[in-house]
């Protein structure tokens, strides 16, 4: 995860050197879990801010985060120190990463009024639970990392924008089953529907 984080930061710096404008997207979505993940919570409210780092010929790089508020989350089994704990959700989650956008203009005018955006996001996802307290040995091993159960975030989506407001749909992949302490059948898939405002 540390290598992925460093890769994300490096990408942000490289694109940031070429930026010639500041562009912010504010997003609000409903995240609907599908498959096995639907057994972990009913849905989540997602609120995020994404900042443009640079753009060229309709392609742009963005850096940002989403705050997730889980609705009616269920307790899960968590393996720690050869024991299985039943832990509760703190109803909170976080996305963090970089996003590539491709803009497709739907008007012939020089000023972009209507357009479609195709997005791909790579980053990290964290869901907060009442995890068992780490021993001093584990704290040293994890460098005191509170977000020790973070997983990969991969998304693909499309938005329709009119002027500076639009609608979006997004597929999300968060493979928690790769974390050995988590349930093997935790679930990984969800779909988000929402609105976006660009300033």
Long-range contacts (C-beta under 8 A, 24 or more apart in sequence): 1-124, 1-150, 4-124, 4-152, 5-124, 8-96, 8-97, 8-98, 8-122, 8-123, 8-124, 11-61, 11-98, 12-53, 12-61, 12-63, 12-98, 15-53, 15-54, 15-61, 16-53, 16-54, 16-63, 17-54, 18-53, 18-54, 18-56, 19-52, 19-53, 19-54, 19-55, 20-54, 21-52, 21-55, 22-51, 22-52, 23-51, 23-52, 23-55, 23-60, 23-198, 23-199, 24-49, 24-50, 24-51, 24-52, 24-198, 24-199, 25-49, 25-50, 25-51, 25-52, 25-62, 25-64, 25-196, 25-197, 25-198, 25-199, 26-196, 26-197, 26-198, 26-199, 27-66, 27-168, 27-194, 27-195, 27-196, 27-197, 28-194, 28-195, 29-66, 29-168, 29-170, 29-192, 29-193, 29-194, 29-195, 30-192, 30-193, 30-194, 31-68, 31-172, 31-190, 31-191, 31-192, 32-190, 32-191, 32-192, 32-193, 33-187, 33-189, 33-190, 34-189, 34-190, 34-191, 35-187, 35-188, 35-189, 36-185, 36-186, 36-187, 36-188, 37-174, 37-186, 37-187, 37-188, 37-189, 37-190, 38-187, 39-74, 39-187, 40-73, 40-74, 40-76, 40-89, 40-186, 40-187, 41-70, 41-71, 41-72, 41-73, 41-74, 41-89, 42-71, 42-72, 43-71, 44-68, 44-69, 44-70, 44-71, 44-93, 45-69, 45-71, 46-95, 46-192, 46-194, 48-95, 50-99, 58-102, 58-103, 58-104, 58-105, 59-100, 59-101, 59-102, 59-103, 60-100, 60-101, 60-103, 61-98, 61-99, 61-100, 61-101, 62-98, 62-99, 62-100, 62-101, 63-97, 63-98, 63-99, 64-96, 64-97, 64-99, 65-94, 65-95, 65-96, 65-97, 66-94, 66-95, 67-92, 67-93, 67-94, 68-92, 68-93, 68-94, 68-95, 68-127, 69-93, 70-127, 76-129, 76-182, 76-183, 76-186, 77-183, 78-129, 78-131, 78-132, 78-181, 78-182, 78-183, 79-180, 79-181, 79-182, 80-131, 80-132, 80-181, 81-132, 81-135, 85-132, 87-129, 87-130, 87-131, 87-132, 88-129, 88-130, 89-127, 89-128, 89-129, 89-130, 90-128, 90-129, 90-130, 91-128, 92-127, 92-128, 93-125, 93-126, 93-127, 93-128, 94-125, 94-126, 94-128, 95-121, 95-123, 95-124, 95-125, 95-153, 96-123, 96-124, 96-125, 96-126, 96-153, 97-121, 97-122, 97-123, 97-124, 97-153, 98-122, 98-123, 113-162, 113-163, 114-160, 114-161, 114-162, 114-163, 115-161, 116-158, 116-159, 116-160, 116-161, 117-158, 117-159, 117-161, 117-166, 117-168, 118-157, 118-158, 119-155, 119-156, 119-157, 119-158, 119-159, 119-170, 120-155, 120-156, 121-153, 121-154, 121-155, 121-156, 121-157, 122-152, 122-153, 122-154, 123-152, 123-153, 124-150, 124-151, 124-152, 124-153, 125-150, 125-151, 125-152, 125-153, 125-174, 126-150, 126-151, 127-176, 149-176, 149-179, 149-181, 149-182, 151-175, 151-176, 151-178, 151-179, 152-178, 155-192, 157-192, 159-196, 161-196, 161-198, 164-197, 164-198, 164-199, 165-195, 165-196, 165-197, 165-198, 166-195, 166-196, 166-198, 167-193, 167-194, 167-195, 167-196, 168-192, 168-193, 168-194, 168-195, 168-196, 169-193, 170-194
